[in-house]
Amino acid sequence: MPSVFNFTHVYEAYAFMQDEAFSWVDCAQVEGTDCYCDTEAEKQLKELMAQQPLKDVHWIDSGDYHYLSKLWTDCIEVPFTLVVLDHHPDMQRPMFGELLSCGSWVRVALEQNPMLKQVWLIGVDDKLIEETSGFGDKVKVVSESNLLHKPLDEIIREIQIDYPVYLSIDKDVMSPNECTTNWDQGSMSWRQLEILLKQLAKYEVLGIDICGEEPKILTECCYGQDAKFNAKFNEGLYNLIKEIF
């Protein structure tokens, strides 16, 4: 059963998610979670996550909570490859001691998780690639410019995955023509996303999470058109994942 981590209430705008097939997890009352996750918040979130299966689809709200992906990968007990579709590498050095953040979680996972053997970052803004240095061949990047100018079949041939996959999708990798998010966006098309997911489905997939919601659609000025726009994308993505994984 797919899980919906409800931090900002944004998912309440999407009619298809109100179905009993979704397991809702109330995170709105957990303090210390906005962009950064303090020690007490991490403990509470892990307790909530323990009630959900790893091997499913997890909707984790806006990109401000992308660090939940790190907490999910903490649950993996076999060597694995992390595949991240994201306009940002999320490999900044922590700004406040060891505090986990949405901008550092991939780096922290690499440093702390011995089961994480390989990372593929797909759709990263070319200006941010330098953040990924220091891990040798363990981290591979398909930049935004690659997606724009290189044949996709060639890119797919270059993506060599050696272990079961945990897949994390930040919708800010997508073109604004496809959906809206609360961070600057890349230029991936729906067709590119579809082909990449079908390729990843050839591997054993340990779990999937999706973030990148735009909570501003809940405001009176945005609720109509943007909510419908994102709902259509989310429902299409969910149906695609159900079909191919």
HUGI-V535433 format. One record per run of one state. SS is the DSSP state (A for helix, B for strand, O for the rest). FROM is the first residue (numbers start at 1). TO is the last residue. If there is no record, write none. Layout:
# HUGI-V535433
ss=SS from=FROM to=TO
ss=SS from=FROM to=TO
This chain:
# HUGI-V535433
ss=O from=1 to=2
ss=B from=3 to=6
ss=O from=7 to=9
ss=A from=10 to=13
ss=O from=14 to=14
ss=A from=15 to=18
ss=O from=19 to=22
ss=B from=23 to=26
ss=O from=27 to=35
ss=B from=36 to=37
ss=O from=38 to=38
ss=A from=39 to=49
ss=O from=50 to=56
ss=B from=57 to=59
ss=O from=60 to=62
ss=A from=63 to=65
ss=O from=66 to=67
ss=A from=68 to=73
ss=O from=74 to=79
ss=B from=80 to=85
ss=O from=86 to=99
ss=B from=100 to=101
ss=O from=102 to=104
ss=A from=105 to=112
ss=O from=113 to=115
ss=B from=116 to=124
ss=O from=125 to=125
ss=A from=126 to=132
ss=O from=133 to=135
ss=A from=136 to=138
ss=B from=139 to=143
ss=A from=144 to=149
ss=O from=150 to=151
ss=A from=152 to=158
ss=O from=159 to=163
ss=B from=164 to=170
ss=A from=171 to=173
ss=B from=174 to=174
ss=O from=175 to=187
ss=B from=188 to=188
ss=O from=189 to=189
ss=A from=190 to=200
ss=O from=201 to=204
ss=B from=205 to=211
ss=O from=212 to=214
ss=A from=215 to=218
ss=O from=219 to=224
ss=A from=225 to=244
ss=O from=245 to=245
